């Protein structure tokens, strides 16, 4: 939630949703509530022993990072935060 708070304060994220499905839990973040989520942070116990239960998935469905430790997995979003286009 700390990362979410910083991204909201920066104006990059505006809304979120939490979904509890039969096989996983998903925290989605949105730029606007009417859009598709920018990122989904998923916990899927099916992958716990292999790749790790946690994953960050981009809007297009690409898995950006997967692992056993949520703190390490969401660091991929911290790196994205520092990459900004500066217009001249």
NORDA-V808630 format. One record per backbone hydrogen bond with DSSP energy under -0.5 kcal/mol. NH is the residue of the N-H (numbers start at 1). CO is the residue of the C=O. E is the energy in kcal/mol with one decimal. If there is no record, write none. Layout:
nh: {NH:NH}
co: {CO:CO}
e: {E:E}
This chain:
nh: {5:6:7:8:9:10:11:12:13:14:15:17:19:21:21:25:26:27:28:28:29:30:35:38:39:40:41:42:42:43:44:44:45:47:48:51:52:54:55:56:57:58:59:61:64:64:65:67:70:73:74:75:76:77:78:79:80:81:82:82:83:83:84:87}
co: {1:2:3:4:5:6:8:7:7:30:30:28:26:19:24:43:19:41:17:26:39:15:32:29:29:57:27:40:55:25:42:53:43:44:45:47:47:67:42:65:40:62:38:58:56:62:56:54:68:69:70:72:73:74:74:75:76:77:78:79:79:80:82:85}
e: {-2.5:-2.1:-2.4:-2.3:-2.3:-1.9:-1.3:-2.1:-1.2:-3.1:-1.6:-2.0:-3.0:-0.7:-2.5:-2.1:-2.9:-2.6:-2.9:-0.6:-2.4:-2.8:-1.7:-2.6:-1.1:-2.4:-3.1:-0.7:-2.7:-2.6:-0.5:-3.0:-0.5:-2.0:-1.5:-0.5:-2.8:-2.0:-1.9:-2.4:-2.9:-2.9:-1.0:-2.1:-2.8:-0.7:-1.1:-2.3:-0.6:-2.2:-2.4:-0.7:-1.3:-1.4:-0.9:-1.9:-1.5:-1.5:-0.9:-0.6:-0.5:-0.8:-0.9:-0.6}
